[in-house]
Each structure stands twice: as C-alpha cells, then as structure tokens.
Amino acid sequence: MYRFFSFLLLALAVGLSRPAAAADGIPARPVPFTFVTDQANLLSAADAKKLEGGLRKYADNTGTQVVVVTVPSLNGTSVADYARQLGTAWGVGQRDKNNGIVILLSGKEHQMSIEAGSGLRSAITPELTKRVMNQDMAPAFKQGNYFAGLRKGLSTLMLAANPSSDPRKNSAASSAAATSATTTQAADASATTTPNAMGATSTETSTPTPSYPAAASEPASSGGL
C-alpha cells in the first residue's frame, strides 16, 4: 500500500485515464500509463508532451515516478486527500520503495497539492515543497504559464529525489575528463591546462512570494494509504 504525505498550497490553479473507475470520482488510471494528465486543459498538447517525455525518461533512469494531474474540480474533496487517493489508486511509484510523487492542480478551486511517497520523506521535505510551490510554480501560474511553473518545480523535486540525476554533474565529469586528456597531450610542449570542473550552480531565487496565499504544510499522513 502506498503512503503519501502532503503539503498544501491554496493558489491559482495550474491529465492520466485505469481500466476500471477509481473511487469517488478519482480519475481512472491511464492505460497505457502516462505521467501527465491534463483534464483541466491547462497545458497545450505540445507542452504536455514535453513534460511527459521528461518524466518518462526520469522514471526509466531512476525508478522514481512523478505524475502531473490537473482536474476540472475536486468535487468537494480536499486537494490533499484527492491527491493521496489518486496516488494510491494509480499505484504511483515502486511498491517496495514508495517513491512516487503526485502533483495535483484543480481548475475550479484553484488549489494545488504535492504528495510524496513515504520512501521520499527525507528528500521531499515540507520546507522544499513549500519553496517549490511558492517560488517555482506560483509566479508562473499567476501569469497563466503553467508549463513554465511545472517545469521549474518538477526540476527541483526531481533533483531532490535523485541528486545523481543532475545532468550538470555528468557534464562536469565529461568536461574534466576531456580537459585532463588535453593536458596530457600538451605535456610534451610544456603546456599547462587547468581542469574546467563545472560547479553545480543553484537555481533558487530569493524572489518574495507573489500575491498567492502562502503554502501551509500538513503533517505527514500516518497511515491508510
């Protein structure tokens, strides 16, 4: 059974289809499975495809499944409960690792929730999730650019869940190896080359939270999912 804990943001809102319907209005699990379901039509087809490709590749490389779901309405269910139920019904993440993440956005209620499996609790912390919602996603959502907000927020969450997936590290290693080879070849000519090791630069910004309600974290779910 998948256990999800939640952090909630009441913000301006920014899809996936299972063979049998899930409980209480939760969308059915898509067959074949997809990582982006935009039932609220907040993304263009091209943008949804870009996110889908990135999330699928990430899941293939790391085993961590991250899904983005937008729905027209929560139908009276709290956004956190809705996202938890969806994550459980769909079986997001690997069963033995509980390493799934659900990002849910509702169009009518203008609410968002990020639900992470218990296996990611040490990496996807309340502080991180609050920052992702307030700084990475909300400013773009306010401008109606859901793709940009999701892309930035997803990048932060994905790197936090699996730091080794940072492409900058691979680039730095390749650059260092290439520089080392060049230095060796130039040794006979008494040339000295300083390795150009690329440091991972922070993508965080200190931009103050925009005119959205501040994110409020909920306590971790103690069970049932």
N, C-alpha and C positions, 0 to 999 in steps of 0.2 A: 504494500500500500504506500502510495506516495504522500509524503507530508510536506506541506508548504507553509511557510510563514510569510507575513505580508507587511508591506509598508504602503500607506495610502496617501494620495495627493488629490485634493479637490481642485481640479484645474480645467482649463478649456480642453475639450476632448481632442484628442487627436483621434480577414479572414481565413478558415480551415474547415471541410464537411465530413463521421463514423457511420458505418452502415446502419446501425440502429440509433434512434434518437437518444441523446443523453437526458439525464433527469432534469425536470423543472426548467425547461426552456434553454438549457445549455446547448450550444451548437453541437451537432454530431461530429465525431472525429472524421477528418477527411480521408478519403480513400481514392487514389493513393495519398499518403500522408504528405502534407505541406507544412511549411514553417510560417507562412504569412497568410492570414485570412482577414480580408478587409470587407466585412459585411456592412460597415457604415460608410463605405465608399470615400474614405479619406485620402487614399493614395491613387495615383494614376497606375494603369496596368504596368507601365514600364518601370515605375519606381518600386512597385510591389515585387516585380520580377527580380530587380537588383537586390532587394533585401532577401528574397527567397534564396537566390544563388549564394549570397554570402553566408547565410545561416546554415544552409545545407552543407557547404564546404567546411564550415566551422565544426558542425556536428560530426562529419566524417573524420576530421582530423583529431578532434579532442574527445568525442563521445558525449559532450555536453549538448543538450538540445535546448535551444531558445526559440520560443514561438511568440509571434506578434499577432494579436487578435483584436479587431475592432468590431464592436456590435452596435446596432442602432439604439438599443435600450437595454437596461439591466432588468426591466420588468419587476421592479420592487425589491430586488436582491441587492445587498450591499456590494460594492465593486470588489472588495477584498474577498468576500465569500464566493462571489461569482467566479473570480479568477482561480481561487483554490479548487472549487468544484470542477472547473474546466480542466485544470492541470491533472486532477485525479482521474476524471472521466477519460481523458485522452491518453493517460499514461506518459506524460511528458518527462523525458529523462530516462536514464538507465535504472531498471528496477533495483539492482543491487547497490546502486550508488546514490539514488535520489538526487540526481544532478541536473534537474530540469529547471528552466526559468520561463515564466509566463508573464508577458506584458500585455495587459488588457486596457483598452480605451473604449469608453462609451460615448456615443454621439449625443444622445438626448440629455443625459445627466451631466455631461462634461466632467467626467471623473476618470481617473487612471489608477491602476494598481500594478505593482510589480511583485510577483510571487516567486520565491526561490525554494528549491527543494532543500530538505534538511542537510543533505550532503554538502551544500554550498554555504552553509550558515556562517562559517568562519571567513569566507571570502566576500560574500554579498551581505555586507553589514547594514544596519539601519542608517548609519552615517553615509555610507556610499550611496545607498538607494535614494536617500533624501537629496543628496547632491545631484545625482543623475536626473531626478525629476525636476528639481528647481533650477538647475543651471544648464543641463544639457538639453532637456526636452522642452520645458515650459516656454522659454523665449521664442523658439521656433514655432511652437504650436500657436502661440499668441498671434503670430504673423500668418497663420494658416499654412505653414510649411511643415507638414507632418513628416515628410520623408527626411528632411534635414534633422529634425529633432530626434526621430527614431534612430537614424544612422549614427548620430553622435552618442546618444545614450546607449545604444547597443554596443558600440565600440568600447565604451568604458566598462560595461558589465562583462563583456566577453573577455577582455584583458584581465579583469579582476578574477574571473572564474578560472582562467587558464593563462597565467602570465607568460608561459612558454609560447603562446600563440602570437605574441607580438612580432609582426613582420620586421620591425626595426632591428630586433636582435639578430635575426638571420642576415639582414642586410649589413649589420655591423660586422658579423663574423666573416661574411664574404669579402667585405672591404678590407678587413685586417689581413685575411689570407692573401688577397691579391697584392696588398702593399708589401707584405713580407716577401713574396716571390720577387717583386720588383727590386726590393732592397738587396736580395741575394744576388740577382743578376747584375746589379750595378756595383757590387763589392769590388770587382777587379778594377773598376775605374775610379776607385776611392770615393764613390758617391754615397751619401748617407741620406736615407729616406726615413722620415718619421711616420710610423703607422698612423693611419687616419681612423682611429676607433670611433665609431659613431655612438654618442651617448643617447640614451632614450630621453627625449625631451618631454616635459609634462604638457598635457593638453588641457589642464584645468585652467579655468578663468576665475577671476575674482569679481566678475560682474555681479552686482547685487540682484537678489531675487526680484523678478518683474512683478507686475501687479496681478499676480495669481495668489490664491490662498496658499499659505506656507504648507509644506509637506509635514504631515504628522505621522510618526511611526507607530505601528501597532505592535503589541507584544507577540513573540513567536507563538504559533499555534502549538498547543501541547499534545495534539493527537487528533485522530478521527480522519485524517487524510492520508 
